[in-house]
Amino acid sequence: MFEHDPLDGVYSFVEKAYTRLQAGDVIFRCLEEDNTAPIQEWVEGLVLAGPGSLAVLREILNEVDERKRQSKEDIRQVFQDFRASLNSCGVPLNGMQSEHALNHITPERLITIMYEQGISLEETQIVCLQLLNDANDLIKGLETHLRMLVEIEIYISDWLWGLVHESAQRGWADDSRDIIN
């Protein structure tokens, strides 16, 4: 009869943490290079290693999901900061509650909003237009990262399920059932 090693849980935690750290580094590289090749190379190597890589692929997918959530939160925060900054300049964005509203605020529209609210001081208008430009630049970069993370997520999911299917076909599913759940 086999005894349960009390350190198994610790080893598992450390392995997962190390995998997440590696995944974070590779994802960061992909985002910096605007290229998914680094993650693709790593994932393909894991797939070639076989069903023992299912847990690693799952952890990578979890890290991608966490990064996606953070990117969405960052986008929301940029919009909220933009709204607060405009509000402090005396330009409340009434009725614009979502970060998606920023896509509809052109410089011309912002000037119109400011005139409607009686803001005619050129210095304030310039500051508000700069705030709009800065917010748009930040959000565009975050949206680019988010799109890449979605692309990476789809890529990993496809390989993960392909490997699960392959392991099921070969009878390895009994050994890996806990890994994919």
SERO-4910 file (N, C-alpha, C, O; in steps of 0.05 Angstrom, whole numbers):
BEGIN
 pado doro    nc1    nc2    nc3   cac1   cac2   cac3    cc1    cc2    cc3    oc1    oc2    oc3
  Met    A     17    -23      0      0      0      0     18     25      0     38     26     14
  Phe    A     10     45    -16     25     70    -19     17     90      3     -7     94      8
  Glu    A     37    103     14     31    124     33     30    150     19     44    155     -1
  His    A     13    168     28     11    195     17     33    212     28     35    215     53
  Asp    A     49    223     11     71    241     20     59    268     27     46    280     10
  Pro    A     64    277     51     52    303     60     63    327     44     51    348     44
  Leu    A     85    323     30     97    344     14     85    346    -14     91    365    -29
  Asp    A     69    326    -22     57    327    -48     42    353    -54     44    364    -76
  Gly    A     27    362    -34     12    387    -38     30    411    -41     25    429    -57
  Val    A     52    411    -27     71    433    -29     85    432    -56     88    453    -69
  Tyr    A     93    408    -65    105    405    -92     86    415   -114     94    429   -132
  Ser    A     61    407   -111     41    415   -131     37    445   -132     36    457   -153
  Phe    A     36    457   -108     33    487   -107     57    500   -119     54    519   -135
  Val    A     81    491   -113    106    503   -124    107    499   -154    114    518   -169
  Glu    A     99    476   -164     99    471   -193     80    490   -207     86    502   -228
  Lys    A     56    493   -195     36    511   -207     46    540   -207     43    555   -227
  Ala    A     58    548   -185     68    576   -182     90    580   -203     91    602   -215
  Tyr    A    108    561   -206    130    564   -225    119    565   -254    128    581   -270
  Thr    A     99    548   -260     87    549   -286     74    576   -291     77    587   -313
  Arg    A     59    586   -272     46    613   -275     67    634   -279     63    653   -295
  Leu    A     90    632   -265    111    652   -268    123    650   -296    127    671   -309
  Gln    A    128    626   -306    138    623   -333    118    633   -353    125    647   -372
  Ala    A     93    626   -349     72    635   -368     70    666   -368     68    678   -390
  Gly    A     72    678   -345     72    707   -344     95    719   -360     91    739   -374
  Asp    A    118    707   -358    141    717   -373    137    714   -403    143    733   -418
  Val    A    127    691   -411    123    686   -440    101    704   -451    103    715   -473
  Ile    A     80    707   -436     58    724   -444     67    753   -446     61    767   -466
  Phe    A     83    762   -427     94    789   -428    110    793   -453    109    814   -466
  Arg    A    126    773   -459    143    775   -484    126    777   -509    131    793   -527
  Cys    A    104    761   -510     86    762   -532     74    790   -535     72    801   -557
  Leu    A     65    801   -513     53    828   -514     73    849   -521     66    868   -536
  Glu    A     97    847   -511    118    867   -518    125    865   -547    130    886   -560
  Glu    A    127    841   -558    135    837   -586    112    838   -605    116    838   -629
  Asp    A     87    839   -594     63    839   -610     63    815   -629     58    817   -653
  Asn    A     70    791   -617     73    767   -632     68    743   -613     77    742   -591
  Thr    A     52    724   -623     45    701   -607     65    678   -610     62    657   -597
  Ala    A     86    681   -626    105    660   -631    117    649   -605    120    624   -603
  Pro    A    125    665   -585    137    653   -561    119    633   -547    128    612   -538
  Ile    A     93    640   -544     75    622   -530     69    598   -547     66    576   -537
  Gln    A     67    602   -573     62    579   -591     84    559   -590     79    535   -589
  Glu    A    109    568   -589    132    549   -587    131    533   -561    135    509   -561
  Trp    A    125    547   -539    124    534   -513    101    513   -513    105    491   -504
  Val    A     78    522   -522     54    504   -521     59    480   -539     52    457   -531
  Glu    A     70    484   -563     74    461   -581     94    441   -568     90    417   -572
  Gly    A    114    451   -554    132    433   -540    118    417   -519    124    394   -515
  Leu    A    100    430   -505     85    416   -484     66    396   -496     63    374   -485
  Val    A     54    402   -518     36    383   -531     52    358   -541     42    336   -538
  Leu    A     75    363   -551     92    340   -560    100    323   -537    105    299   -540
  Ala    A    102    334   -513    109    319   -489     87    300   -480     92    281   -465
  Gly    A     63    305   -490     41    287   -484     22    296   -462     23    319   -453
  Pro    A      5    278   -453    -16    284   -435     -6    293   -407    -22    305   -392
  Gly    A     18    288   -401     29    297   -375     30    328   -375     33    340   -353
  Ser    A     28    340   -398     28    370   -400      1    383   -396     -1    407   -396
  Leu    A    -19    367   -392    -46    378   -389    -48    398   -366    -60    419   -369
  Ala    A    -36    391   -344    -37    409   -321    -22    435   -326    -31    456   -318
  Val    A      0    433   -340     15    457   -347     -1    475   -366     -2    499   -362
  Leu    A    -13    463   -386    -29    478   -405    -52    491   -391    -59    514   -397
  Arg    A    -64    477   -372    -87    489   -356    -77    513   -340    -92    533   -338
  Glu    A    -54    511   -328    -43    534   -313    -37    557   -331    -41    580   -323
  Ile    A    -26    552   -354    -21    573   -373    -47    587   -381    -48    611   -382
  Leu    A    -67    571   -386    -93    582   -393   -105    599   -370   -117    620   -375
  Asn    A   -101    590   -346   -110    605   -322    -95    632   -321   -107    652   -314
  Glu    A    -69    632   -327    -54    657   -327    -63    676   -348    -66    700   -344
  Val    A    -69    665   -372    -80    682   -394   -107    694   -385   -112    718   -390
  Asp    A   -124    678   -373   -150    687   -364   -147    710   -343   -161    730   -344
  Glu    A   -128    707   -325   -123    727   -305   -113    753   -319   -122    775   -311
  Arg    A    -96    751   -338    -86    774   -353   -109    788   -368   -109    812   -370
  Lys    A   -127    772   -379   -150    784   -393   -167    800   -374   -175    822   -380
  Arg    A   -173    788   -351   -189    802   -331   -175    828   -322   -189    849   -319
  Gln    A   -149    827   -319   -135    851   -311   -135    872   -333   -138    896   -327
  Ser    A   -133    864   -358   -134    883   -380   -161    897   -381   -163    921   -386
  Lys    A   -182    881   -378   -209    892   -378   -213    912   -355   -225    933   -358
  Glu    A   -202    905   -332   -204    923   -309   -188    949   -314   -196    970   -306
  Asp    A   -164    946   -326   -148    969   -333   -162    988   -352   -161   1012   -349
  Ile    A   -176    977   -372   -191    993   -391   -213   1008   -376   -217   1032   -380
  Arg    A   -227    994   -358   -248   1007   -343   -237   1029   -325   -249   1051   -323
  Gln    A   -214   1024   -313   -201   1044   -296   -192   1069   -311   -195   1091   -302
  Val    A   -181   1065   -335   -172   1087   -352   -197   1105   -358   -195   1129   -356
  Phe    A   -219   1092   -365   -243   1108   -371   -253   1123   -346   -260   1147   -348
  Gln    A   -253   1110   -323   -262   1123   -299   -243   1146   -291   -253   1167   -283
  Asp    A   -218   1143   -295   -199   1164   -290   -203   1188   -309   -201   1211   -301
  Phe    A   -208   1181   -334   -214   1201   -354   -239   1217   -346   -239   1242   -347
  Arg    A   -260   1203   -339   -285   1216   -330   -280   1235   -306   -289   1257   -305
  Ala    A   -265   1225   -287   -259   1240   -263   -242   1265   -269   -247   1286   -258
  Ser    A   -223   1262   -287   -207   1285   -295   -223   1306   -310   -220   1330   -305
  Leu    A   -240   1297   -328   -258   1316   -342   -276   1330   -322   -281   1354   -324
  Asn    A   -287   1314   -303   -305   1325   -283   -291   1347   -267   -302   1367   -260
  Ser    A   -265   1342   -260   -250   1362   -245   -245   1387   -261   -239   1408   -250
  Cys    A   -247   1385   -287   -244   1409   -305   -271   1422   -310   -273   1442   -324
  Gly    A   -292   1411   -297   -318   1423   -301   -334   1412   -324   -353   1424   -333
  Val    A   -325   1388   -334   -338   1376   -357   -348   1348   -350   -335   1328   -356
  Pro    A   -371   1346   -337   -381   1319   -331   -391   1305   -356   -404   1318   -373
  Leu    A   -386   1279   -357   -396   1264   -380   -422   1250   -372   -423   1226   -367
  Asn    A   -443   1265   -371   -469   1255   -363   -478   1234   -383   -477   1238   -407
  Gly    A   -488   1211   -373   -499   1190   -390   -478   1172   -402   -485   1153   -415
  Met    A   -453   1178   -398   -431   1161   -409   -419   1145   -386   -400   1155   -373
  Gln    A   -429   1121   -381   -421   1105   -358   -401   1084   -365   -387   1074   -348
  Ser    A   -400   1076   -391   -384   1053   -399   -358   1062   -413   -358   1083   -427
  Glu    A   -338   1046   -410   -313   1052   -424   -316   1051   -455   -300   1062   -469
  His    A   -337   1038   -464   -343   1037   -493   -352   1064   -503   -351   1070   -527
  Ala    A   -362   1081   -485   -370   1108   -493   -347   1125   -503   -350   1143   -519
  Leu    A   -323   1118   -494   -299   1133   -502   -295   1131   -532   -284   1149   -545
  Asn    A   -303   1108   -544   -300   1105   -573   -317   1125   -588   -312   1130   -612
  His    A   -338   1136   -576   -356   1155   -589   -349   1184   -584   -363   1202   -594
  Ile    A   -329   1189   -568   -322   1216   -561   -298   1224   -579   -275   1218   -573
  Thr    A   -304   1239   -600   -283   1250   -617   -275   1277   -606   -290   1288   -589
  Pro    A   -253   1287   -614   -246   1314   -605   -268   1335   -612   -273   1352   -595
  Glu    A   -280   1332   -635   -302   1351   -642   -325   1348   -623   -337   1368   -615
  Arg    A   -332   1323   -617   -354   1318   -598   -348   1329   -571   -366   1340   -558
  Leu    A   -323   1326   -561   -316   1336   -535   -317   1367   -535   -326   1378   -515
  Ile    A   -309   1380   -556   -311   1409   -558   -340   1417   -556   -347   1436   -542
  Thr    A   -358   1402   -570   -386   1408   -570   -397   1405   -541   -412   1422   -532
  Ile    A   -389   1383   -528   -398   1379   -500   -389   1402   -483   -405   1411   -466
  Met    A   -364   1410   -486   -354   1432   -470   -370   1458   -475   -376   1473   -456
  Tyr    A   -375   1464   -500   -391   1488   -506   -419   1487   -495   -430   1506   -484
  Glu    A   -431   1463   -496   -458   1459   -485   -458   1464   -455   -478   1472   -444
  Gln    A   -435   1458   -442   -433   1462   -413   -421   1489   -405   -415   1493   -382
  Gly    A   -417   1506   -425   -407   1533   -420   -378   1535   -415   -368   1555   -404
  Ile    A   -362   1514   -423   -333   1515   -420   -322   1527   -446   -320   1513   -467
  Ser    A   -314   1552   -445   -303   1565   -469   -274   1573   -466   -261   1583   -485
  Leu    A   -263   1569   -442   -235   1576   -437   -217   1557   -453   -218   1533   -450
  Glu    A   -201   1569   -471   -184   1553   -489   -165   1535   -473   -160   1512   -482
  Glu    A   -154   1544   -451   -135   1527   -436   -149   1502   -425   -137   1481   -426
  Thr    A   -173   1505   -416   -188   1482   -406   -194   1463   -429   -193   1438   -426
  Gln    A   -202   1474   -452   -207   1457   -475   -183   1441   -484   -185   1417   -490
  Ile    A   -160   1454   -483   -135   1440   -491   -128   1418   -471   -121   1396   -479
  Val    A   -132   1423   -446   -127   1403   -425   -146   1379   -429   -137   1356   -428
  Cys    A   -171   1385   -434   -191   1363   -438   -185   1347   -463   -189   1323   -463
  Leu    A   -177   1361   -484   -171   1346   -509   -146   1329   -505   -144   1307   -516
  Gln    A   -127   1339   -489   -103   1322   -484   -111   1298   -467   -101   1276   -471
  Leu    A   -129   1302   -447   -139   1280   -431   -152   1259   -449   -148   1235   -445
  Leu    A   -168   1268   -468   -181   1249   -487   -161   1234   -503   -163   1210   -506
  Asn    A   -141   1248   -514   -120   1236   -530   -105   1215   -513   -100   1193   -523
  Asp    A    -97   1222   -489    -82   1204   -472    -99   1179   -465    -88   1157   -466
  Ala    A   -124   1183   -458   -141   1161   -451   -145   1142   -475   -144   1118   -473
  Asn    A   -149   1154   -499   -152   1137   -523   -127   1121   -529   -129   1098   -536
  Asp    A   -104   1134   -526    -78   1119   -530    -75   1096   -511    -68   1074   -519
  Leu    A    -81   1101   -485    -79   1079   -465    -98   1057   -472    -91   1033   -471
  Ile    A   -123   1064   -478   -143   1043   -483   -137   1028   -508   -141   1003   -509
  Lys    A   -127   1041   -529   -119   1026   -553    -98   1006   -547    -99    983   -557
  Gly    A    -78   1013   -532    -57    994   -524    -68    971   -508    -60    948   -513
  Leu    A    -85    977   -489    -97    956   -473   -115    938   -489   -115    913   -485
  Glu    A   -130    949   -508   -147    933   -525   -131    915   -544   -139    893   -550
  Thr    A   -108    925   -553    -90    909   -569    -80    885   -553    -79    862   -563
  His    A    -72    890   -528    -64    868   -511    -86    849   -506    -82    824   -506
  Leu    A   -110    859   -501   -133    842   -496   -139    824   -520   -144    800   -517
  Arg    A   -138    835   -544   -142    819   -568   -121    797   -571   -128    775   -578
  Met    A    -96    804   -565    -75    784   -566    -79    762   -545    -75    738   -551
  Leu    A    -88    770   -522    -93    750   -501   -116    731   -509   -115    707   -503
  Val    A   -136    742   -522   -158    725   -531   -148    706   -553   -155    682   -553
  Glu    A   -131    715   -570   -119    698   -591   -102    676   -578   -104    653   -586
  Ile    A    -87    683   -558    -70    663   -543    -88    643   -529    -83    619   -529
  Glu    A   -110    653   -517   -129    635   -503   -141    615   -522   -143    591   -515
  Ile    A   -149    624   -545   -161    606   -565   -141    585   -574   -147    561   -576
  Tyr    A   -117    594   -579    -95    576   -587    -90    554   -567    -89    531   -573
  Ile    A    -87    562   -542    -81    543   -521   -105    524   -516   -101    500   -513
  Ser    A   -129    535   -516   -153    519   -513   -155    497   -534   -161    474   -529
  Asp    A   -149    505   -559   -150    486   -581   -131    463   -576   -138    440   -579
  Trp    A   -106    470   -569    -86    449   -564    -93    433   -539    -90    408   -539
  Leu    A   -104    446   -519   -111    432   -494   -132    411   -500   -130    388   -492
  Trp    A   -153    419   -514   -175    400   -520   -166    379   -540   -175    356   -539
  Gly    A   -148    386   -557   -137    366   -576   -121    345   -561   -123    321   -567
  Leu    A   -106    354   -541    -90    335   -525   -108    318   -507   -103    294   -503
  Val    A   -129    330   -497   -149    315   -481   -161    293   -498   -164    270   -490
  His    A   -169    301   -523   -181    281   -541   -161    259   -548   -168    235   -547
  Glu    A   -137    267   -553   -116    247   -560   -112    228   -536   -109    204   -540
  Ser    A   -111    239   -512   -106    222   -489   -130    203   -484   -126    181   -475
  Ala    A   -154    213   -489   -178    196   -486   -177    173   -507   -184    150   -500
  Gln    A   -168    179   -531   -166    159   -552   -146    137   -545   -150    114   -552
  Arg    A   -126    145   -531   -104    126   -524   -108    113   -497    -92     97   -488
  Gly    A   -130    121   -483   -136    109   -457   -122    122   -434   -120    111   -412
  Trp    A   -111    146   -439    -97    160   -417   -117    177   -401   -109    189   -381
  Ala    A   -141    178   -409   -160    196   -396   -163    190   -366   -168    208   -350
  Asp    A   -162    164   -359   -165    157   -331   -143    170   -314   -148    178   -291
  Asp    A   -119    173   -325    -97    185   -310    -99    215   -309    -88    228   -291
  Ser    A   -113    227   -328   -113    256   -330   -140    269   -325   -143    293   -328
  Arg    A   -160    254   -316   -186    265   -312   -186    288   -292   -199    308   -297
  Asp    A   -171    286   -270   -170    308   -251   -155    333   -261   -160    355   -252
  Ile    A   -137    329   -280   -122    351   -291   -139    370   -307   -136    394   -306
  Ile    A   -159    359   -322   -174    376   -340   -199    388   -326   -212    405   -338
  Asn    A   -205    380   -303   -229    390   -289   -222    413   -271   -239    424   -258
***
